[in-house]
Amino acid sequence: MARGVKLANYVAQFLARLGIKHVFAVSGGASLRLIHGVAETPGITFICPQHEQAGAMAADGYSRATGKLGAAITTSGPGATNLLTGVCCAYYDSVPVIFITGQVATFRMRGSTGVRQIGFQETATVDIYKPVTKYAVLITDPKKIRYELEKACAIATSGRPGPVLIDIPDNIQREEITPELLEPFRSGLPPKKSPTLTKEIKKCCDFIAAAKRPMIILGWGIRLAKAEKETREFINNVGFPVVPTWGMADFLPASHPLTVGTFGTHGTRFANFAVQNADLIFSIGSRLDTKATGSPANTFAREAKKVVIDIDANELRKFEKFGLKIDLLINTDAKDFLQAMNKRVAGIKKQNIAQWLKQIAHWKKKYPICLPRYYQEKDVNPYVFVKELHQHCRQGEKLVVDTGCTIAWMMQGFAFKKGQRLYHDWNNTAMGWALPASIGVSLAFNKRPIICITGDGALQMNIQELVTVMKHRLPLKIFLINNHGHSMIQQTQDQWYGSRYFASSVAGGLAFPDFSKVAMAYGFRTITITKNNEVGEKIRTVLETAGPVFCNVEIKPEQHVIPQVRFGRPNEDPEPLLPRKEFLQNMLVPLLDVSLDDQYT
C-alpha cells in the first residue's frame, strides 16, 4: 500500500536524490516546514547563512564547485526579495541553482482583489523572478510537485544553464501526498545542435588553413558545456595561441606555451596587442561583451576573420546591433562543435605561425604586469601581492575573488598553476559575493581550505557571514585588500569627474570599521600586512595556518589597475611598437597612433 509523505519532506528527498548535500536556508514563517523537511531527510543538511542574499551566493558557489545544482530556501516576502542579487549572479553566469521560497497560504493570497497584500509578507515572488531565472513557478496543486521540480531541474541544467525558482505556499507544503501517484515530467528538450554544423566546420577548416596570426578566445561556456577535454585537444591540434576571458583564465597554466593572458578593457597589454593584430579569431563559449571588445565594438580585431560559437542564438544576433561584423556565427553547444572540429582539424595543412608566436613572446617580455620597480616601493603594491600569492599557492588551490580592483589585479597578474581554479561572479560582479561563495565552495569540497580575496567595500556587503565561517570551522584564508575606499569607482572618477571621490572614499562619505578587530570579535586569527617586504612571508604564514585566518592587507588608495582602457577607446596598442614598414613585413596590422595618456590611466 502506498504511503503518504508531507510535500515539504518530498521536496527535501528530491534534492537529496540529486546529490545535493547542503541547502542554504534562512528561517521564516513560510519556510519552516521546508527546512524541517531537510532536517528530517538523511543525506542532506542545511547551512544557515545570516542573510538570504548570502545564501543565494553560497548556493551559487556550491554549484560552480560541484558542477551540479546548488540549492537555497527562504521564506516569503522580504526573505524572497533578499535572494534577488544572488539569483542574478547565477543567472548572468548561467549557473544552475534551484531556489525554493515559501509563500503565504493559498487561501490568504490577494488573487484578483486588486489589493497589495492579504497574507502577512505576501509578495508576488514569481513575477519578480521571471526576468532573472530560466523558470519560475507557483505551486498551487500539491499533485504537481514532482512534475514541477523535475521540469525546473531539467530546464536549469539543459541548453544554456541557469537558476530556477519554485514558490510553495505554506499550506501546500503541509499537504500529504503519495509519491508513487505523482505525475512525472517527461522532458522534450532537444539538444542544441546547429543543423548546418558540417558546412560550418568546413568553413572553419578553410579559415584555419589560411591563418597566419590566429588566436583562440576561450569563454566560460566551455565550463558550462563540460568541454574541457575537447578544448585541450583542439588547442593541441591547431597549436594556436590562447587568450581566455576572465571566466577561463585558470583553464591553462601560465607555463603552457600557448597561454597568452587575459584581454579586454582590464586585461593585459600583450594579450590585447595579440587580439587586435590577429587575422583569425575563434571565440568559443564567450558572449564577447563590451569589456572584451572595447568600444566602439567595430574596433575589435578589425582585420581578423571572426568565428563565434555560442549555444544562445540571442547572443549571436546581438553583434549586428552593436556594429561588430562576425564572419561565421555558429549556434551550437561548445562540446558538439569541438568534437566535430577535432575530427577534422588534424588533417589541415596550416601556415607556419612561428613568427607570430615570437612576436607575442616579445610583447609579453616588453610589457610585464608586475614591474621590477614595484618591489622597490615601501608600501604594499597590489601587483606584488598578487605575484607573491601566486608563488606561495600550490597546484590545485581553489580561490574565490570579489569584484572591483581586486578581481582586475588578480586577472592581470596571477599566473595560474596546474589544477588551480578561480571562482568569481563574472557578469553580475556583485560586491560581497566572494565570502558567501567561499562558504559554498568549501562545503562542496568537504570543508577544504579555500583562499578568499575580497575588498573593503565588498566585505562590508556580507561581513555578517564571518560568523557562518566560524560556526562551521571552515578553513577559509581570507585576504582583505584594504584600500579604504571603492578604488575602481575612483578610477572612473579620475577619468570623468575630476578626481572628486564622492561616495567612493572616506572623505567622500564612506565609513569603514577596523576590520581586524571585527574579525577577532568573530573568533578569527588575524594577520596584517603593511609593507611590501613582508608580503611573501605573511602570505605563507596565512596559507600554512590551520583553520580560518583573516589577513588585512593594507594598500594605499592611490593604487590603481594598470593598464585599464578608458571607455570609448579601442583595446589597442597605445603607441606603434614597430615602424610601419616593419609591421607590414611581419604581417602585423598597423595600429592607430594613440598616446599612452589617452589610452590608459
C-alpha positions as CSV (number, residue, x, y, z in Angstrom):
1,M,0.0,0.0,0.0
2,A,1.4,3.4,-1.0
3,R,2.4,5.6,1.9
4,G,1.9,9.3,2.2
5,V,4.5,11.9,2.9
6,K,4.4,15.6,3.6
7,L,5.1,17.6,0.5
8,A,7.9,19.6,2.2
9,N,9.6,16.3,3.0
10,Y,9.2,15.1,-0.6
11,V,11.0,18.3,-1.8
12,A,13.9,17.6,0.6
13,Q,14.1,14.0,-0.6
14,F,14.1,15.2,-4.2
15,L,17.0,17.5,-3.5
16,A,18.9,14.7,-1.8
17,R,18.4,12.3,-4.8
18,L,20.0,15.0,-6.9
19,G,23.2,14.6,-4.9
20,I,22.8,17.9,-3.1
21,K,24.5,17.6,0.3
22,H,24.0,21.2,1.6
23,V,21.0,23.5,1.3
24,F,21.5,27.2,2.3
25,A,18.4,28.1,4.3
26,V,17.2,31.2,6.2
27,S,14.2,30.5,8.5
28,G,10.9,32.3,8.4
29,G,7.2,31.5,8.9
30,A,6.7,30.3,5.4
31,S,10.0,28.4,5.1
32,L,10.0,26.4,8.4
33,R,8.2,23.3,7.0
34,L,10.6,23.1,4.1
35,I,13.6,23.5,6.5
36,H,12.2,20.8,8.8
37,G,11.8,18.6,5.8
38,V,15.6,19.0,5.1
39,A,16.4,18.3,8.7
40,E,14.3,15.1,8.6
41,T,15.9,13.7,5.4
42,P,19.0,11.6,5.6
43,G,22.0,12.5,3.3
44,I,21.2,16.2,3.2
45,T,21.6,19.1,5.7
46,F,21.0,22.8,5.9
47,I,23.5,25.6,6.4
48,C,22.2,28.9,7.9
49,P,23.7,32.0,6.4
50,Q,22.9,35.3,8.1
51,H,21.2,36.9,5.1
52,E,19.3,35.5,2.2
53,Q,21.5,37.2,-0.4
54,A,24.5,35.4,1.1
55,G,22.5,32.1,1.0
56,A,21.9,32.6,-2.8
57,M,25.6,33.4,-3.3
58,A,26.7,30.4,-1.3
59,A,24.4,28.1,-3.3
60,D,25.9,29.7,-6.5
61,G,29.4,29.0,-5.3
62,Y,28.4,25.4,-4.3
63,S,27.1,24.8,-7.8
64,R,30.1,26.2,-9.6
65,A,32.4,24.0,-7.4
66,T,30.4,20.7,-7.8
67,G,29.2,21.1,-11.3
68,K,25.8,20.2,-10.1
69,L,22.7,22.0,-8.8
70,G,23.0,24.3,-5.8
71,A,20.0,24.9,-3.6
72,A,18.7,27.6,-1.2
73,I,15.5,28.1,0.8
74,T,14.0,31.2,2.1
75,T,10.7,32.5,3.4
76,S,8.1,34.7,1.6
77,G,8.2,38.5,1.2
78,P,11.5,40.0,2.3
79,G,13.1,36.6,2.5
80,A,12.3,36.0,-1.1
81,T,13.3,39.5,-2.3
82,N,16.6,39.4,-0.4
83,L,17.6,36.5,-2.6
84,L,17.5,38.6,-5.8
85,T,21.1,39.8,-6.1
86,G,22.5,36.3,-5.6
87,V,20.0,34.9,-8.1
88,C,21.2,37.4,-10.7
89,C,24.8,36.3,-10.1
90,A,23.7,32.7,-11.1
91,Y,21.5,33.9,-14.0
92,Y,24.0,36.1,-15.7
93,D,26.8,33.4,-15.4
94,S,24.4,30.6,-16.4
95,V,24.8,28.6,-13.2
96,P,22.2,26.0,-12.3
97,V,20.7,26.7,-8.9
98,I,17.3,25.7,-7.6
99,F,15.8,28.4,-5.3
100,I,12.8,27.4,-3.2
101,T,10.7,30.1,-1.5
102,G,7.9,29.7,1.0
103,Q,4.7,31.7,0.2
104,V,1.6,32.6,2.2
105,A,-1.1,30.0,2.2
106,T,-3.2,29.9,-0.9
107,F,-6.4,31.0,1.0
108,R,-4.6,34.2,2.1
109,M,-3.4,35.2,-1.4
110,R,-4.6,38.5,-2.8
111,G,-5.5,36.9,-6.1
112,S,-7.6,39.3,-8.3
113,T,-8.8,41.5,-5.4
114,G,-6.6,44.4,-6.5
115,V,-5.2,44.9,-3.0
116,R,-1.4,44.9,-2.4
117,Q,-1.4,42.1,0.2
118,I,-3.8,39.9,2.1
119,G,-1.4,37.4,3.7
120,F,1.4,38.5,6.0
121,Q,4.7,39.0,4.0
122,E,2.9,38.2,0.8
123,T,4.8,39.2,-2.3
124,A,4.4,38.2,-6.0
125,T,7.7,36.3,-6.0
126,V,7.3,34.6,-9.3
127,D,6.5,37.8,-11.2
128,I,9.7,39.4,-9.7
129,Y,11.9,36.5,-10.6
130,K,10.8,35.6,-14.1
131,P,13.2,38.0,-15.8
132,V,16.3,36.6,-14.0
133,T,15.5,32.8,-13.9
134,K,15.1,30.3,-16.6
135,Y,11.8,29.1,-15.0
136,A,9.7,30.3,-12.1
137,V,6.5,28.8,-10.9
138,L,4.0,29.0,-8.0
139,I,2.8,25.6,-6.8
140,T,-1.0,25.6,-6.2
141,D,-1.7,21.9,-6.7
142,P,0.3,19.5,-4.5
143,K,-0.1,16.8,-7.1
144,K,2.0,18.8,-9.5
145,I,5.1,19.0,-7.2
146,R,7.1,16.1,-8.8
147,Y,6.3,17.4,-12.3
148,E,7.3,21.0,-11.5
149,L,10.5,20.0,-9.6
150,E,11.6,17.7,-12.4
151,K,10.7,20.3,-15.1
152,A,12.6,23.1,-13.2
153,C,15.7,21.0,-12.8
154,A,15.6,19.9,-16.5
155,I,15.4,23.5,-17.6
156,A,18.1,24.6,-15.2
157,T,20.7,22.1,-16.5
158,S,19.8,22.0,-20.2
159,G,21.0,24.2,-23.0
160,R,22.4,27.4,-21.5
161,P,22.1,26.6,-17.8
162,G,20.7,28.9,-15.2
163,P,18.7,29.3,-12.0
164,V,15.1,28.3,-11.4
165,L,12.6,29.3,-8.7
166,I,9.8,27.2,-7.0
167,D,7.4,29.2,-4.9
168,I,5.5,26.9,-2.5
169,P,2.6,28.2,-0.3
170,D,2.7,27.3,3.4
171,N,-0.5,25.1,3.3
172,I,0.7,23.3,0.2
173,Q,4.0,22.4,1.9
174,R,1.9,20.7,4.6
175,E,-0.2,18.6,2.3
176,E,0.2,14.8,2.4
177,I,1.0,13.3,-1.0
178,T,1.6,9.8,-2.3
179,P,4.9,9.9,-4.3
180,E,4.1,6.9,-6.4
181,L,1.0,8.6,-7.8
182,L,2.6,11.9,-8.8
183,E,2.9,12.9,-12.4
184,P,6.5,12.9,-13.7
185,F,7.9,15.4,-16.2
186,R,8.9,13.9,-19.5
187,S,11.5,16.2,-20.9
188,G,11.0,17.2,-24.5
189,L,14.0,19.5,-24.5
190,P,16.1,18.7,-27.6
191,P,19.9,19.1,-27.6
192,K,21.0,22.4,-29.2
193,K,22.9,21.5,-32.4
194,S,23.4,23.5,-35.5
195,P,21.6,21.9,-38.4
196,T,24.4,23.3,-40.7
197,L,27.3,22.3,-38.5
198,T,29.0,20.2,-41.2
199,K,29.2,23.2,-43.6
200,E,30.3,25.5,-40.8
201,I,33.1,23.1,-39.8
202,K,34.3,23.2,-43.5
203,K,34.5,27.0,-43.4
204,C,36.4,26.8,-40.1
205,C,38.9,24.5,-41.6
206,D,39.4,26.9,-44.6
207,F,39.9,29.8,-42.1
208,I,42.5,27.7,-40.2
209,A,44.4,26.8,-43.3
210,A,44.8,30.4,-44.3
211,A,45.6,31.9,-40.9
212,K,49.0,33.5,-40.2
213,R,48.1,35.3,-37.0
214,P,45.4,33.2,-35.3
215,M,44.0,33.5,-31.8
216,I,41.6,31.3,-29.7
217,I,39.3,33.0,-27.2
218,L,38.1,30.7,-24.5
219,G,34.8,31.6,-22.7
220,W,33.0,30.4,-19.6
221,G,30.6,28.4,-21.8
222,I,33.3,25.8,-22.2
223,R,33.0,25.0,-18.4
224,L,29.2,25.0,-18.7
225,A,29.3,22.6,-21.6
226,K,31.8,20.4,-19.7
227,A,34.0,20.6,-22.8
228,E,37.4,20.9,-21.0
229,K,38.8,17.7,-22.6
230,E,37.7,18.6,-26.1
231,T,39.1,22.2,-25.7
232,R,42.5,20.9,-24.7
233,E,42.5,18.5,-27.7
234,F,41.5,21.4,-30.0
235,I,44.3,23.6,-28.7
236,N,46.9,20.9,-29.1
237,N,45.6,20.0,-32.6
238,V,45.8,23.6,-34.0
239,G,48.6,25.0,-32.0
240,F,47.1,28.5,-31.9
241,P,47.8,30.9,-29.0
242,V,45.1,31.3,-26.4
243,V,43.6,34.3,-24.7
244,P,41.0,33.4,-22.1
245,T,38.1,35.5,-20.9
246,W,38.3,36.0,-17.1
247,G,36.0,33.0,-16.6
248,M,38.6,30.8,-18.2
249,A,41.8,32.4,-17.0
250,D,42.5,29.3,-14.9
251,F,42.0,26.8,-17.7
252,L,45.6,26.6,-18.9
253,P,48.6,27.0,-16.6
254,A,50.6,30.1,-17.2
255,S,53.5,27.9,-18.1
256,H,51.7,26.4,-21.1
257,P,53.5,27.5,-24.3
258,L,50.2,28.7,-26.0
259,T,48.9,30.7,-23.0
260,V,49.0,34.5,-23.6
261,G,46.9,36.2,-20.9
262,T,43.6,38.0,-20.3
263,F,42.5,40.6,-22.8
264,G,39.9,43.4,-22.8
265,T,39.4,46.7,-21.1
266,H,41.0,45.4,-17.9
267,G,43.3,42.8,-19.5
268,T,47.0,42.7,-20.2
269,R,48.6,44.9,-22.9
270,F,50.3,41.9,-24.6
271,A,47.1,40.0,-24.9
272,N,45.3,43.0,-26.3
273,F,48.1,43.5,-28.9
274,A,47.7,39.9,-29.9
275,V,43.9,40.0,-30.3
276,Q,44.0,43.4,-32.1
277,N,46.6,42.2,-34.6
278,A,45.1,38.8,-35.3
279,D,43.9,37.7,-38.7
280,L,41.7,34.9,-37.3
281,I,39.7,34.8,-34.1
282,F,38.0,31.6,-32.8
283,S,35.7,32.6,-29.9
284,I,34.3,29.6,-28.2
285,G,31.7,29.9,-25.4
286,S,32.1,33.7,-24.8
287,R,29.5,36.3,-25.3
288,L,32.2,38.9,-26.2
289,D,30.8,41.7,-24.1
290,T,32.0,45.3,-24.3
291,K,34.6,44.7,-21.7
292,A,36.1,42.1,-24.0
293,T,35.7,44.0,-27.3
294,G,36.4,47.6,-26.1
295,S,34.4,50.4,-27.7
296,P,33.2,51.0,-30.3
297,A,32.8,47.3,-30.9
298,N,33.8,47.5,-34.5
299,T,37.4,48.3,-33.5
300,F,37.7,44.8,-32.1
301,A,40.2,42.7,-34.0
302,R,39.2,44.7,-37.0
303,E,41.3,42.8,-39.6
304,A,40.5,39.3,-38.4
305,K,38.1,36.7,-39.7
306,K,35.9,36.1,-36.7
307,V,34.2,32.8,-35.8
308,V,31.9,32.8,-32.7
309,I,30.4,29.7,-31.2
310,D,27.6,30.1,-28.7
311,I,24.6,28.0,-27.6
312,D,22.4,31.0,-27.2
313,A,21.2,32.4,-30.5
314,N,20.3,35.7,-28.9
315,E,24.0,36.3,-28.1
316,L,24.9,35.7,-31.7
317,R,22.2,38.1,-33.0
318,K,23.4,41.0,-30.9
319,F,26.6,41.6,-32.8
320,E,24.8,43.2,-35.8
321,K,23.1,45.7,-33.4
322,F,26.4,46.8,-32.0
323,G,28.2,47.0,-35.3
324,L,30.6,44.1,-34.8
325,K,31.0,42.1,-38.0
326,I,31.3,38.4,-37.4
327,D,32.3,36.2,-40.4
328,L,30.8,33.0,-39.1
329,L,28.2,32.6,-36.4
330,I,27.7,29.0,-35.1
331,N,24.7,28.4,-32.8
332,T,25.6,25.1,-31.1
333,D,26.9,23.6,-27.9
334,A,30.7,24.1,-27.4
335,K,31.3,20.4,-26.9
336,D,29.4,19.4,-30.1
337,F,31.4,22.0,-32.0
338,L,34.8,20.9,-30.6
339,Q,34.1,17.2,-31.1
340,A,33.3,17.9,-34.7
341,M,36.3,20.1,-35.2
342,N,38.7,17.7,-33.6
343,K,37.8,15.0,-36.2
344,R,38.8,17.3,-39.0
345,V,41.5,19.7,-37.8
346,A,44.4,17.3,-37.5
347,G,44.4,16.8,-41.3
348,I,44.5,20.5,-42.2
349,K,47.7,21.9,-43.7
350,K,48.3,25.0,-41.6
351,Q,50.5,28.1,-42.1
352,N,53.8,28.4,-40.2
353,I,53.0,30.8,-37.3
354,A,56.4,30.7,-35.6
355,Q,57.0,34.4,-36.3
356,W,53.6,35.2,-34.8
357,L,54.3,33.3,-31.6
358,K,57.7,35.0,-31.5
359,Q,56.0,38.4,-31.7
360,I,53.6,37.6,-28.9
361,A,56.5,36.4,-26.7
362,H,58.2,39.8,-27.5
363,W,55.1,41.7,-26.3
364,K,54.9,39.6,-23.1
365,K,58.5,40.4,-22.3
366,K,58.2,44.0,-23.1
367,Y,55.1,44.7,-21.1
368,P,55.2,42.7,-17.9
369,I,52.4,43.2,-15.4
370,C,54.5,43.3,-12.2
371,L,57.3,45.8,-12.9
372,P,60.6,45.4,-11.1
373,R,60.2,48.9,-9.6
374,Y,57.0,47.8,-7.8
375,Y,59.2,45.8,-5.4
376,Q,61.1,48.9,-4.5
377,E,58.0,50.5,-3.1
378,K,57.8,50.7,0.7
379,D,54.0,50.2,1.0
380,V,52.2,47.1,-0.4
381,N,51.9,47.2,-4.2
382,P,48.8,45.1,-5.3
383,Y,50.7,43.5,-8.2
384,V,53.5,42.4,-5.8
385,F,50.8,40.9,-3.5
386,V,49.3,39.0,-6.5
387,K,52.7,37.8,-7.7
388,E,53.7,36.6,-4.2
389,L,50.3,34.9,-3.7
390,H,50.9,33.0,-7.0
391,Q,54.3,31.9,-5.8
392,H,53.0,30.5,-2.5
393,C,49.8,28.9,-3.8
394,R,50.1,25.2,-4.5
395,Q,48.8,23.3,-7.6
396,G,45.1,22.6,-7.3
397,E,44.4,25.5,-5.0
398,K,40.8,27.0,-5.1
399,L,40.5,30.8,-5.0
400,V,37.3,32.9,-4.7
401,V,37.6,36.5,-5.6
402,D,35.4,39.6,-5.2
403,T,34.8,42.4,-7.7
404,G,36.4,45.8,-8.3
405,C,40.2,46.3,-8.4
406,T,40.6,43.0,-6.5
407,I,39.5,40.8,-9.5
408,A,41.2,43.1,-12.0
409,W,44.6,42.8,-10.3
410,M,44.2,39.0,-10.0
411,M,43.2,38.6,-13.6
412,Q,46.1,40.6,-14.8
413,G,48.8,39.4,-12.5
414,F,48.1,35.9,-11.1
415,A,49.9,33.2,-13.0
416,F,47.8,30.0,-12.7
417,K,49.4,26.7,-11.9
418,K,48.1,23.3,-12.9
419,G,44.7,22.4,-11.4
420,Q,44.1,25.8,-9.8
421,R,40.5,27.2,-10.0
422,L,39.3,30.7,-9.5
423,Y,35.7,31.5,-8.9
424,H,34.0,34.9,-9.4
425,D,30.6,36.1,-10.4
426,W,31.8,37.2,-13.8
427,N,28.9,39.2,-15.2
428,N,26.8,40.5,-12.2
429,T,30.0,41.2,-10.3
430,A,28.2,41.9,-7.0
431,M,30.1,43.4,-4.2
432,G,30.2,40.9,-1.3
433,W,29.9,37.7,-3.4
434,A,33.3,36.2,-2.5
435,L,32.8,35.5,1.2
436,P,29.5,33.6,1.0
437,A,30.5,31.9,-2.3
438,S,33.7,30.7,-0.5
439,I,31.5,29.1,2.1
440,G,29.6,27.2,-0.7
441,V,32.9,26.2,-2.4
442,S,34.5,25.0,0.8
443,L,31.4,22.8,1.7
444,A,31.4,21.5,-1.9
445,F,34.9,20.3,-1.4
446,N,34.3,18.7,2.1
447,K,35.5,21.7,4.1
448,R,38.8,22.0,2.3
449,P,40.8,25.3,2.7
450,I,39.7,28.0,0.3
451,I,41.5,31.3,-0.5
452,C,39.0,34.1,-0.4
453,I,40.2,37.5,-1.7
454,T,37.9,40.4,-1.1
455,G,37.9,44.2,-0.9
456,D,36.9,46.5,2.0
457,G,33.8,47.8,0.2
458,A,32.9,44.3,-0.9
459,L,33.3,42.7,2.6
460,Q,31.0,45.3,4.1
461,M,28.2,43.9,2.0
462,N,28.2,40.5,3.6
463,I,30.5,40.9,6.6
464,Q,28.0,39.0,8.8
465,E,29.0,35.8,7.1
466,L,32.2,35.7,9.0
467,V,30.2,34.1,11.8
468,T,29.0,31.4,9.4
469,V,32.6,30.6,8.6
470,M,33.4,30.2,12.3
471,K,30.2,28.3,13.1
472,H,31.2,25.6,10.7
473,R,35.0,26.0,11.3
474,L,35.6,26.3,7.6
475,P,39.3,26.8,6.9
476,L,39.0,29.9,4.8
477,K,42.1,32.0,4.2
478,I,40.5,35.5,3.8
479,F,42.7,38.2,2.3
480,L,41.2,41.6,2.7
481,I,42.6,44.1,0.1
482,N,42.0,47.1,2.2
483,N,42.5,50.3,0.3
484,H,39.9,52.3,2.3
485,G,37.5,53.0,-0.5
486,H,36.0,51.9,-3.7
487,S,39.1,52.3,-5.9
488,M,37.6,51.0,-9.2
489,I,35.0,53.7,-8.9
490,Q,37.7,56.2,-8.1
491,Q,39.4,55.3,-11.3
492,T,36.2,56.2,-13.2
493,Q,36.1,59.5,-11.2
494,D,39.7,60.2,-12.2
495,Q,38.7,59.8,-15.9
496,W,35.4,61.6,-16.0
497,Y,34.7,63.5,-12.7
498,G,37.9,65.5,-12.0
499,S,39.0,63.0,-9.2
500,R,36.2,64.1,-6.9
501,Y,35.7,60.9,-4.9
502,F,32.1,61.4,-3.8
503,A,30.6,58.2,-2.3
504,S,33.8,56.2,-3.1
505,S,36.2,57.4,-0.3
506,V,36.2,58.1,3.4
507,A,36.4,61.8,2.7
508,G,33.6,61.4,0.2
509,G,31.1,59.8,2.6
510,L,32.2,56.2,3.2
511,A,32.9,54.7,6.6
512,F,34.8,51.5,7.5
513,P,35.4,49.7,10.7
514,D,38.7,48.3,12.0
515,F,38.3,45.0,10.1
516,S,40.9,43.1,12.1
517,K,39.0,43.9,15.3
518,V,35.8,42.8,13.7
519,A,37.3,39.5,12.5
520,M,38.8,39.0,16.0
521,A,35.4,39.5,17.5
522,Y,34.0,36.7,15.3
523,G,36.9,34.5,16.5
524,F,39.4,34.6,13.6
525,R,43.1,34.5,14.0
526,T,44.2,37.8,12.3
527,I,47.3,38.9,10.5
528,T,48.1,42.3,9.0
529,I,50.4,43.1,6.0
530,T,51.5,46.8,5.7
531,K,54.8,46.6,3.9
532,N,56.0,45.2,0.6
533,N,59.0,43.4,2.1
534,E,56.7,41.3,4.4
535,V,54.1,40.3,1.8
536,G,55.6,36.9,0.9
537,E,56.4,35.8,4.4
538,K,53.0,36.7,5.8
539,I,51.1,35.1,2.9
540,R,53.0,31.9,3.6
541,T,52.0,32.1,7.2
542,V,48.3,32.6,6.4
543,L,48.3,29.6,4.0
544,E,50.1,27.3,6.4
545,T,48.0,28.1,9.4
546,A,45.3,25.6,10.2
547,G,41.7,26.8,10.4
548,P,40.1,30.1,9.5
549,V,42.5,33.1,9.1
550,F,41.8,36.7,8.3
551,C,44.6,38.7,6.8
552,N,44.2,42.5,6.5
553,V,46.3,43.7,3.5
554,E,46.8,47.5,3.8
555,I,47.1,49.2,0.4
556,K,47.3,52.9,-0.4
557,P,44.1,54.3,-2.0
558,E,46.1,55.7,-5.0
559,Q,47.0,52.2,-6.2
560,H,45.2,51.6,-9.5
561,V,44.6,48.9,-12.1
562,I,47.2,49.4,-14.8
563,P,46.6,49.1,-17.7
564,Q,42.9,50.0,-18.0
565,V,41.4,51.0,-21.3
566,R,39.3,54.2,-20.9
567,F,35.7,53.9,-22.1
568,G,35.4,54.9,-25.7
569,R,38.8,53.7,-26.6
570,P,39.6,50.5,-28.5
571,N,41.7,47.8,-26.9
572,E,44.7,48.8,-28.9
573,D,48.4,49.4,-28.6
574,P,49.0,52.9,-27.1
575,E,51.9,53.5,-29.5
576,P,53.3,51.8,-32.6
577,L,55.6,49.0,-31.5
578,L,57.4,48.9,-34.8
579,P,57.9,51.2,-37.7
580,R,55.1,50.8,-40.2
581,K,57.3,49.1,-42.8
582,E,58.4,46.5,-40.3
583,F,54.8,45.9,-39.2
584,L,53.9,45.1,-42.8
585,Q,56.9,42.9,-43.2
586,N,55.8,40.9,-40.2
587,M,52.2,40.9,-41.4
588,L,51.0,42.8,-38.4
589,V,48.1,45.1,-38.7
590,P,49.2,48.8,-38.4
591,L,47.7,50.3,-35.2
592,L,46.2,53.7,-34.5
593,D,48.7,56.1,-33.1
594,V,47.1,56.7,-29.7
595,S,49.1,58.3,-26.9
596,L,49.7,56.4,-23.7
597,D,47.9,59.0,-21.6
598,D,44.8,58.9,-23.8
599,Q,44.6,55.2,-23.9
600,Y,45.4,54.1,-20.3
601,T,45.0,55.5,-16.9
